[in-house]
Amino acid sequence: MMIRTRGLLMPKFLIEREIPGAGNMTSEQLQAAAMKSVEVLKELGPGIQWLHSYFTDNKVYCVYLAADENIILEHARRGGFPANRISRVRQLLDPSAAEGAA
């Protein structure tokens, strides 16, 4: 799955971050994490874009557009947060796919 953004054609990635207590982070902690992430994204340039994140009890799942896995790893290194698993999104499926089956 490739998406054009900022004039670049980039694949979508799902990043799994193991962060104990992630689901109990305060709004101040979440804001600080977001600010750090955005700061590093600006440093890295147009080859990486954070779309959104999902928080569970002890993990964070982030969706990014990125030129490759290396820039995601560099973002994690500079930001000081883990990137335990990086998976390239190959397909997207949602309920609209069922509409053509009727």
N, C-alpha and C positions, 0 to 999 in steps of 0.2 A: 504494500500500500504506500504509494508516494503522494505527497501533497505539495503543491506549489505555494510557497510563502516567502515574502521578502524577495521575490524574483528568483528564488532557489527551489529546486525540486528535491524535497527531503522525505525520507521514510519516517514513519511514526514508530515510536518505541514505548514499551511499558517497562518502567524501572521499579523493582521491588527493593524497598529499604527496610531492613530490620532495625526498628527503633523501639526498645522496650518502653511501654507507657505512652506510645504515640497517640492513642485515642483519648488520653487524659490531659493532653497539652493544653495550657491556658491560652487565652486569646493573645496575651502578650508574647508567649513563646511561639505561637503560630506566626504572629506578625514579624518577630525577629527572624525566624527561619525564612519567611518569604522575602524579607528585605535582603538577607544574605544571598539567597538564591538569585534574586534579580540583579544584585550587584555583580555577581560572578557572571551571569548571563551577558550583561553589558560589556564586561571585559573580554569575553570570548567572541563576541561579534555575531553576525547573522547566521552562522552555521548551526545554531541551536535555539530552540524556543520551547518554553514550558507552557503546556496547555492547561493542566489542572492535576490535582492530587486527591486521592481517597485515603482516609485514615481509618485503620482498624485498631484493635487493642494494642498490638505490638508491631505493626507494620504500616508502611506508607507505600501506596502504589501511585506512581507519577506517570503521566502521559506527556511525552515530549516529541517534538519534531527535531531531528538532528541529522547532520551530514553522515555521521557514523557513530559507532559505539565509543571510539576513543575520545571524542569531545564530551560525551556523557560522563565518562570516567574522569576526565579532567575537571569538569564542573563539580563532580562529587568531591574530588580531592581538594580543590580550592575552597569549596563551600564547607568542608569538614563534616559531610554526612555520607553515610554508606550508599553504595550501589551494589547490593548483594546479588542481584540478578537483573540482566538487561535482555529483553526479548523484543525482537523486531515484530511489529504487527504485520501480518500477511493479509488478513481479510477482516472485514467488519460485517457483522450480522446484527440486524435489529428486527423488530416485529414487521416492518414494512416489507420484508422479504416474503412474508406469507401472503401478502395481498395478491400477488400474481398467481398463486396456487389455486385460487377458488374457481 
